[in-house]
C-alpha cells in the first residue's frame, strides 16, 4: 500500500480502497480480521459497525 493510501485510511477516507486491500494491510500488521454478519432485525441499528 502506498503512503498516500495509508494517509487516506488514517483519515477514514476509504472510498478508493478495496475491502480486500484493507484486510491484507491489517493481516500484514499481524491483526486478526473477523467478519461477522447478523440479521438487522436482531439489532437496534442496521448498517456497518467496526470494532477494534
FENKARA-V179891 format. One record per backbone hydrogen bond with DSSP energy under -1.0 kcal/mol. CO is the residue of the C=O (numbers start at 1). NH is the residue of the N-H. If there is no record, write none. Layout:
co = [CO;CO]
nh = [NH;NH]
//
This chain:
co = [2;3;4;5;6;7;8;9;12;14;18;19;20;21;22;23;24;25;26;27;39;40]
nh = [6;7;8;9;10;11;13;12;14;17;22;23;24;25;26;27;28;29;31;30;42;43]
//
